[in-house]
Amino acid sequence: MRTLIVYGSKHGATKKVVDMLKEKIAGEVSVMNAKEKIKCDIKSFDVVIIGSSIYIGKIGKEVKRFIRSNLEEILSRKIGLFLVSGGNEEIESYYKKNFPEELLKKVEAKGYFGFSYNGEGYNAMERMVLKEIAKKAMVKEKFEKKNMDDFLNSLQINKETYNEEG
Ligand SMILES: Cc1cc2nc3c(=O)[nH]c(=O)nc-3n(C[C@H](O)[C@H](O)[C@H](O)COP(=O)(O)O)c2cc1C
C-alpha cells in the first residue's frame, strides 16, 4: 500500500496535520509540499491525499496548480481531500468553490482537521485578521484527531484498522 500526501501550508498548521496523518497511515507514505513542484509518478501510488489550509475562502494556489496539472492521474487513484481552516461551518462551500467537480465526485473521503493561529511569519494584513479572529476564538490551536481517524478509515488505510486482505 503506497500513499502520497500533497499539501499546501502557509504558516505551518497543515504541515503539522500532515505529520500527524503520516504517523497514522498503514504502509509506505510519501509527502510532497505542493510549493516544491517535485515531479512524481502519481500512478505508482494507491492512494492520493490532497490537503490545504484556507485563506479568505481559498485553498493554496500551489495545491490548485498541482490538481490542475495532474487531474487525470489523480482521478485514477483512490482520493482523499482535507482542509485546515478556522471553522468547519463553511467547509462544504470551501470544497465546492476550490476543487473541480469531477474530483469531488470521485473522492472516497473528505476531512476537516482543525486549525492553528500560532504560525510564524504572518504579514501585517494577516496579523490584523488574526486580531479580529482572536476576539472570538476560544483557543489558538485545535486539531481534530477523531476526524483524521474517520478519514483514514474511509480510505481503508488507518494503521489501527488496516487489514491486508482488504
Ligand atoms: C489572513 C487569514 C485569513 C483566513 N481566512 C480564513 C477563512 O476564510 N476561512 C477559515 O475557515 N479560516 C481562515 N483562516 C484560518 C486559517 O485557515 C488557519 O489559521 C489555518 O490553520 C492555517 O493553516 P496553515 O498554517 O497551514 O496555512 C484565516 C487565517 C488568516 C491568518
The ligand as an SDF file (V2000), in Angstrom:
LIG
                    3D

 31 33  0  0  0  0  0  0  0  0999 V2000
   -5.4300   36.1780    6.9930 C   0  0  0  0  0  0  0  0  0  0  0  0
   -6.1570   34.9090    7.3560 C   0  0  0  0  0  0  0  0  0  0  0  0
   -7.2960   34.5650    6.6480 C   0  0  0  0  0  0  0  0  0  0  0  0
   -8.0060   33.3870    6.9580 C   0  0  0  0  0  0  0  0  0  0  0  0
   -9.1590   33.0960    6.2700 N   0  0  0  0  0  0  0  0  0  0  0  0
   -9.8960   32.0250    6.6590 C   0  0  0  0  0  0  0  0  0  0  0  0
  -11.1450   31.7520    6.0190 C   0  0  0  0  0  0  0  0  0  0  0  0
  -11.5850   32.4120    5.0850 O   0  0  0  0  0  0  0  0  0  0  0  0
  -11.8620   30.6970    6.4860 N   0  0  0  0  0  0  0  0  0  0  0  0
  -11.4360   29.9090    7.5060 C   0  0  0  0  0  0  0  0  0  0  0  0
  -12.1570   28.9820    7.8980 O   0  0  0  0  0  0  0  0  0  0  0  0
  -10.2230   30.1220    8.1040 N   0  0  0  0  0  0  0  0  0  0  0  0
   -9.4630   31.1510    7.7090 C   0  0  0  0  0  0  0  0  0  0  0  0
   -8.2450   31.3930    8.3090 N   0  0  0  0  0  0  0  0  0  0  0  0
   -7.7050   30.4430    9.2860 C   0  0  0  0  0  0  0  0  0  0  0  0
   -6.6220   29.5260    8.6670 C   0  0  0  0  0  0  0  0  0  0  0  0
   -7.2110   28.6700    7.7020 O   0  0  0  0  0  0  0  0  0  0  0  0
   -5.9620   28.7040    9.7950 C   0  0  0  0  0  0  0  0  0  0  0  0
   -5.1940   29.5860   10.5980 O   0  0  0  0  0  0  0  0  0  0  0  0
   -5.1080   27.5320    9.2990 C   0  0  0  0  0  0  0  0  0  0  0  0
   -4.7520   26.7420   10.4010 O   0  0  0  0  0  0  0  0  0  0  0  0
   -3.8530   27.9820    8.5760 C   0  0  0  0  0  0  0  0  0  0  0  0
   -3.1020   26.8570    8.1780 O   0  0  0  0  0  0  0  0  0  0  0  0
   -1.5910   26.9450    7.6230 P   0  0  0  0  0  0  0  0  0  0  0  0
   -0.7320   27.4340    8.7580 O   0  0  0  0  0  0  0  0  0  0  0  0
   -1.2630   25.5510    7.2180 O   0  0  0  0  0  0  0  0  0  0  0  0
   -1.5860   27.8600    6.4410 O   0  0  0  0  0  0  0  0  0  0  0  0
   -7.5250   32.5490    8.0040 C   0  0  0  0  0  0  0  0  0  0  0  0
   -6.3520   32.8980    8.6910 C   0  0  0  0  0  0  0  0  0  0  0  0
   -5.6750   34.0700    8.3900 C   0  0  0  0  0  0  0  0  0  0  0  0
   -4.4210   34.4140    9.1520 C   0  0  0  0  0  0  0  0  0  0  0  0
  1  2  1  0
  2  3  1  0
  2 30  2  0
  3  4  2  0
  4  5  1  0
  4 28  1  0
  5  6  2  0
  6  7  1  0
  6 13  1  0
  7  8  2  0
  7  9  1  0
  9 10  1  0
 10 11  2  0
 10 12  1  0
 12 13  2  0
 13 14  1  0
 14 15  1  0
 14 28  1  0
 15 16  1  0
 16 17  1  0
 16 18  1  0
 18 19  1  0
 18 20  1  0
 20 21  1  0
 20 22  1  0
 22 23  1  0
 23 24  1  0
 24 25  2  0
 24 26  1  0
 24 27  1  0
 28 29  2  0
 29 30  1  0
 30 31  1  0
M  END
$$$$
